[in-house]
C-alpha cells in the first residue's frame, strides 16, 4: 500500500494551482528599509498639480454634453400648432354674430338640407324608467295633472 500523500492529491485535483511558483510574501529585498523613508519623502515633495486643471478637464467634458442635451431638448420639444390662436381670432366675429341671432333666425338663414334632423329623435321610456326619472328630479306630477 502506498502511503497517503497530500501533494499527489493536490497535483491530481488542481494542476494549475500546484504549478504556481512558491512565493514568500513577507520577504523583502535587502536595503528596503534603508531607502524606504527617502522614497516616501520624494513622493511627498513632488510639486502638486494646480486644482484648476482638474476643473478644466471636467469642463471640457461637461460643456459639450450640456450643449448636446440642450440641443436635444430644443429639437424634441412638443410644438403646439400655431393655428389654434389664429382660429380663435377668426371665430370671434362669428361667435358675436351667433350671440345676437335667435335660433329661429339661424335656421332660416341656412338651407333646409343643413338642418339637424330633429324629427328623428325619439325617446321611449318604460314606465319604470319614467318613474325613476320623476323620483330623481323630484318632479311633482300633481302640478301637471291639474
C-alpha positions as CSV (number, residue, x, y, z in Angstrom):
1,X,0.0,0.0,0.0
2,X,1.1,3.5,-0.8
3,X,1.1,6.0,2.0
4,X,-1.5,8.8,1.6
5,X,0.3,11.8,0.1
6,X,-1.4,15.3,0.1
7,X,0.9,16.7,-2.6
8,X,-0.1,14.0,-5.0
9,X,-3.8,14.6,-4.4
10,X,-3.3,18.4,-4.9
11,X,-1.4,17.7,-8.1
12,X,-4.2,15.5,-9.4
13,X,-7.1,17.8,-8.3
14,X,-5.7,21.2,-9.2
15,X,-2.7,21.0,-11.5
16,X,-2.7,24.8,-12.2
17,X,-2.6,25.6,-8.5
18,X,0.2,23.1,-8.0
19,X,2.1,24.6,-10.9
20,X,2.3,28.1,-9.3
21,X,5.8,29.1,-8.1
22,X,6.3,29.3,-4.4
23,X,6.3,32.9,-3.1
24,X,7.1,34.2,0.4
25,X,5.1,37.4,0.9
26,X,7.0,38.6,4.0
27,X,10.5,38.5,2.4
28,X,11.7,42.0,1.3
29,X,14.8,42.9,-0.7
30,X,17.9,43.8,1.1
31,X,18.2,47.5,2.0
32,X,14.5,48.3,1.5
33,X,14.0,49.8,4.9
34,X,17.2,51.9,4.5
35,X,15.9,53.7,1.4
36,X,12.1,53.5,2.1
37,X,11.8,56.7,4.1
38,X,13.7,58.6,1.4
39,X,11.4,57.3,-1.3
40,X,8.3,58.3,0.6
41,X,9.7,61.8,1.2
42,X,10.5,62.1,-2.6
43,X,6.9,61.2,-3.4
44,X,5.5,63.8,-0.9
45,X,7.9,66.5,-2.1
46,X,6.6,66.4,-5.7
47,X,5.1,69.6,-6.9
48,X,1.3,69.5,-6.6
49,X,-0.8,69.9,-9.7
50,X,-2.9,73.1,-9.8
51,X,-6.6,72.5,-9.0
52,X,-7.9,74.5,-12.0
53,X,-6.5,71.8,-14.3
54,X,-8.9,69.3,-12.8
55,X,-11.9,71.6,-13.2
56,X,-10.7,72.5,-16.8
57,X,-10.7,68.8,-17.6
58,X,-14.2,68.3,-16.2
59,X,-15.5,71.3,-18.0
60,X,-14.1,70.1,-21.4
61,X,-16.3,67.0,-21.0
62,X,-19.4,68.7,-19.4
63,X,-19.8,71.7,-21.7
64,X,-20.3,69.6,-24.9
65,X,-22.5,67.2,-23.1
66,X,-24.7,70.0,-21.8
67,X,-24.8,71.6,-25.3
68,X,-25.9,68.3,-26.7
69,X,-28.6,67.9,-24.1
70,X,-29.9,71.4,-24.7
71,X,-30.0,70.9,-28.4
72,X,-31.9,67.6,-28.0
73,X,-34.4,69.3,-25.7
74,X,-34.9,72.2,-28.1
75,X,-35.4,70.0,-31.2
76,X,-37.6,67.3,-29.5
77,X,-39.9,69.6,-27.6
78,X,-43.6,69.3,-28.5
79,X,-44.7,72.0,-30.8
80,X,-48.2,73.5,-30.4
81,X,-49.9,74.2,-33.7
82,X,-49.9,77.9,-34.5
83,X,-53.4,77.7,-36.0
84,X,-55.1,77.5,-32.6
85,X,-54.6,81.2,-31.8
86,X,-55.4,82.2,-35.4
87,X,-58.6,80.1,-35.3
88,X,-59.8,81.9,-32.2
89,X,-59.3,85.2,-33.8
90,X,-61.1,84.1,-36.9
91,X,-64.1,82.7,-35.0
92,X,-64.7,85.8,-32.8
93,X,-66.8,87.7,-35.3
94,X,-69.0,84.6,-35.9
95,X,-69.3,84.0,-32.2
96,X,-70.6,87.5,-31.6
97,X,-72.9,87.2,-34.5
98,X,-74.4,84.0,-33.2
99,X,-74.9,85.6,-29.8
100,X,-77.1,88.3,-31.4
101,X,-79.2,85.9,-33.6
102,X,-82.0,83.8,-32.4
103,X,-82.1,80.0,-33.1
104,X,-85.0,80.5,-35.5
105,X,-83.1,83.2,-37.4
106,X,-80.1,80.9,-37.8
107,X,-82.3,78.1,-39.1
108,X,-84.0,80.5,-41.6
109,X,-80.6,81.7,-42.8
110,X,-79.4,78.1,-43.6
111,X,-80.6,75.7,-46.2
112,X,-83.0,73.0,-45.2
113,X,-80.5,70.3,-46.1
114,X,-78.1,71.6,-43.4
115,X,-80.7,71.5,-40.6
116,X,-80.2,68.9,-37.9
117,X,-82.7,66.0,-38.0
118,X,-84.8,67.0,-35.1
119,X,-87.7,64.8,-36.2
120,X,-85.8,61.6,-36.0
121,X,-85.1,61.9,-32.2
122,X,-87.4,59.7,-30.2
123,X,-87.3,58.9,-26.6
124,X,-89.2,55.9,-25.5
125,X,-89.1,55.2,-21.7
126,X,-90.6,52.3,-19.9
127,X,-92.9,53.1,-17.1
128,X,-90.2,52.1,-14.6
129,X,-87.7,54.5,-16.2
130,X,-90.2,57.3,-16.2
131,X,-90.9,56.9,-12.5
132,X,-87.2,56.7,-11.8
133,X,-86.6,60.0,-13.7
134,X,-89.5,61.7,-11.8
135,X,-88.1,60.5,-8.5
136,X,-84.5,61.6,-9.2
137,X,-85.5,65.0,-10.4
138,X,-88.2,65.4,-7.7
139,X,-90.9,66.4,-10.1
140,X,-94.4,66.9,-8.6
141,X,-96.8,65.2,-11.0
142,X,-99.8,66.9,-9.4
143,X,-98.8,70.3,-11.0
144,X,-99.1,68.7,-14.4
145,X,-102.4,66.9,-13.8
146,X,-104.5,70.0,-12.8
